[in-house]
Amino acid sequence: MYIILTKILRYGILVVAVITVPLLAAETKTVITNMKSNVQTDYMNGLLKLALSYSDKNYIFSTTSEVYSRPRVMESLKSGAISVMWGGTSEEMERDFIPIRIDAYRGLMNHRLFFIRQGDQARFDNIKTLEDLKQIRLGQGRSWQDASILESAGLNVVKTTKKPSLYHMLDGGRFDAFPRGANEVWTELSAFPDLKLTVEKNLVLIYPLPTYFFVSQKDPVLAKDIEFGLESAIKDGAFNKYFYGSSEVQEALGKADLGKRRAIRINNPYLPKATPLDRKELWLDLMSTTTSANASNLADDTSLPSPQ
């Protein structure tokens, strides 16, 4: 940018000063995440982009060349090969990484529905209590926080390392049910059309396990930008619009009928003390029968800003 300053001196001499001011380009930074698998939607990637759209930096986005397992993602985040990961929180996760303590799913993931084999519904119709559920073998990932939570409640858990194996193990009778977040089951069911699986109709297992973004301890600036962006999106309504406008969330709220299901609640003894349970604006009453109607109204509210 060139600024030309002129001044007429009293002796009639014209003085022209040319000052060169260099243009300052916005900082560009690449954010690397794990490649999306065939049983995932773009919800978390989209929410991350929304959050970072509030930053004054120019963020660009990339993924790994293949889908990493959770243990590999964690190691890659520690080394800096991956910039951001997401998942259920724990004291260990919040010690090893920087957590952004805003639940990406506003509590929806706390509500677990069950994948079961087609033809097994009658067996689950008889489950009324936690003691009844203890007679059922549940499949889980070996490194998942959920597995520890379920075991702490006395539930029978069968674990494996690779997530895709769980669907085939259920189909093959290695265990009886596979608990998944209410927002996950429909996408995952459609990803395995050749397996004789279905979603159990009457139960919901509830335990608190917020889904956070986690950033390497080496990159506090990125963590601050994500947190600032999410807080800003909550304040201006963009978070609500993104959440309720998501096809994943709409499908879950439309099909799960959470308010009509028999709820079995268990404790999460690993829930960090810093979890912001007192911030009511971060959580939804998802057992309310009015949730679906509210979701439709908010998703259609054109007065709310669109995700960027």
N, C-alpha and C positions, 0 to 999 in steps of 0.2 A: 504494500500500500504506500502510495507517495502522497505526502502532505506538503503543499506549497504555501509557504508563509510569506507575506509581503508586508513591507513597512515603508512608508514614505518619511524619510528623515527631513529635518527642517531645512537642510541645504539642498533639497530637491533630488537627493540621490535615492534611487530605487534599489532596495536590497531584497534579493530573492534567496531564500534559504530552502533547500530541498532536503527533507529528512526522510530517510528510508526506514520504514517500520516493517520488519519481516512478518509475514502471516504465520500464525501459530496453528499448526494442524492438530486435530484431536488425536490423542494417543490411541493407537490400534492394538488390540490385544486378542489373542485367539483363546477360546474356551473349548477344551476337549472333553467330551463325555463318552460313555460306553455306547457302542452301537446298539440300537433298538432291536430287540428280538421279535420273533413273529407273534409272541403273545403279549406284546406291549403296544400301547397307543403312544401318540406324540404329546400326551398331556404334560408330562414333566418337562420335556424339552421346550414346549411352548410357554410354560409358566416361567422357566428360566429366562427365556428370551424377553418375555414381558417385564420381568424384574430388571433386567439389565438395560432395557430400553430407557429407563429413567436416569442412567448414568451419563456423565459428560464424556465418557470414553467411547471409542468405536469398537464394540465387541463383535468379533466374527466367530462362527461356530463350526466345529469339526467333530468327528467321531473316530473311535478306534476302527481298525480295518476289519475286525471281527467282533463277535459278541463275547465279552469276557465273563467268566464266572465271578461270583461275588468276592471270593477271596482274592482273585487276581485284580479285580477293580480296586479293592482296598489297598493292596500293595502298590498298584499303579498310582493311586492318589497320594500315597506317602512319598513316592519317588518323584512325583510331579509329572509323570507321563499322562495322567488324567487330571483335569482341573477341578471337576465337580462330580460327585456321586449323590445318590439319594436313596433313602430307605428308612426303615424303622430305627428309632433312636435307642440308645442304652448309655449307661455310664461309661462303658469302654469306648463307644463311638465318640462320645463327647469329650473324652480325654485325648483320643488319638487325632481327632480332626476338629475343625471349627464348625459347630452346628449353627444353622440359621433356624432359630426356634419358632418357626411358623409352620404349622401343619399344612402341607400342600393340599391335602384332601379334606381339611376342616373336620376331621373325625370320621369321615366315611370309611376309611380303611380299618377303623377299629371294629367294624361290624363284619364278621366273617360268615360267609355262607359256605355250604359244603358241596364239592363235587362228589357224586356217588355214581355207582354203576346203574345203568338202566335196569329197572326191575327190582331195585332194592328199597324203594320208597316206603313200603309197608314196614320194613324193619325200623326205619327212622321215625315213623309215626308213633312208635311206642317210647321214644326218648322224651322225657319230661324234665329231668333234672341233671345236674352235673354227675351224680352217681350213675345215672343211666348212660351218660356219654362216656364214662370211663370204661365201659364194656366194648367200645368201638376203637379200632386201630386207626390212627390218624397219620397221614403222610406229611413230611416236612423236609425242607432243606437242612443239611447238617449244620451249616454255618449261620442259619437264620435265627434272629432273636426270638421269633415266634416259637421255635422248637423248645427253647428254654422256658418260655412262659407257660406253654402247655404242660410240660413235664412238671413244673413247679406246682401246678394245680392237680397233679396226680393222674393226668391223662396218658394214655398209651400211645407213644409216638414212634413211628418207623421213619428213619432218616436215610437220606442219600445225598451225594455230593452234587449231582447235576439235576437242575430243575426239570428239564424236559423228561427225564426218566420217571418223574413222579406220576405223570398222567398215564404212562404205559404201565407202571407198577399198580396203579389203582385198577386199571382195566384188566390187568392180569390177576387180581385178587391178592396182591401182597399186603394190602391194607384195605380199610373199608370206606374211608372218606378223606378228602383233601380240602382243608379249610383255606378259603381265599377271600380277599377283600371284596366287599359288595360291588366295588367298581371294577374288579378284575374278572369276575367269573364269566361274564357274557362274551368278552373279547377272547378269553382263553378257550371257552367251549367251542367257539367258531373256528379256532385254530387247529382243532383236532377232530374233524368231522368223521374220521374213520374209526374212532374209538367209541365204544358204547357207554358214554358218560352222559350225565345230566346234572342239573342243579337241584339239590334237595329243596322241597317246597315249604317247609314249616318252621325251620329252626334258624336262629342267628346266635352265634357265639360272639360275645362282646368282651373286649379287654382294651385298655388304653395303650396305644402304640403309635405315636405321631410319626408321620412321614416327613423328614427334613431333608433339605439340601445340606451336604457336608463338603467343606473345602479344606485343602491342605493347610497345615499350620504355617507353611512357608508363604502363603498368599493371603494375608489378612485384608489386603485392599479389595480383592475380589469378593471375599466374604462380606465386607462392609457394603459393597455395591449391591450385592444380592439382597441383603437385609434392608437396605435403604429402599430398593426398588419394590420389594414386597410390601413394606410398610406404606409406601406411597400409593401402591395399587389398592391397598385396603382402604386408605383414606379417601381416594377419589372414586372408588366404586369399580375400578377396572378388574380387581381380583374377583369380586362377586360376578361380574359379567362373564369373565373367562371361565370361572368354575361352573356356573349354571349353563353357560353356552356350550360346554364341552359335551360331545356326543357320548363319551364314556360315562360322564356323570348323569346325563339325562337318561341313558339306558339303565343305569343302576337304580336311580330313584324311581324310574317308571316300572321296572320289572321286579325289584326286590321285595316290595311290600313290607318294609321293615316294621312298620307299626302293627302289622297283623301276625308277625312271627312270634314263636315262643322263644323268649330271650334267656340264654344261659350266660351269666356273667362270671368272669374269673378275674383275679387280681394280677397285676403285672408288678412283681417285686423288683424288677430291674428298671422301672421308670425313674429317670433322673429327677432329683429334687428340684432342678431348675426348670422343669416343664411348666410353661405358663398357663396352668389350668384356670387361673383367676381372670384371664383375659377373655371374657365371654364373647367378644366380637370375633374370636378366632375359631369358635366351635359352633356346630349346628346341632339342634335337637333332631337327630335323624330317626328317632323312633316315633316322631309325630306323624300322624296320618295326613297332615296338611303340607308336608315337605314337598311332595311332587307338584302340588299346585303352586306353591311359592316359587319353586324352581322354574316352572313354565313362565310365570309372570316376570321374574327377574331376567330370564334369558331373552324375553321379548322386549324388555325395556330399552328403547332406543335412546333414552336420555343418558344412559350410562356410557362411559367411554369404551371404545372397542380396544381389545388387546393389540399392541403394536408389534 
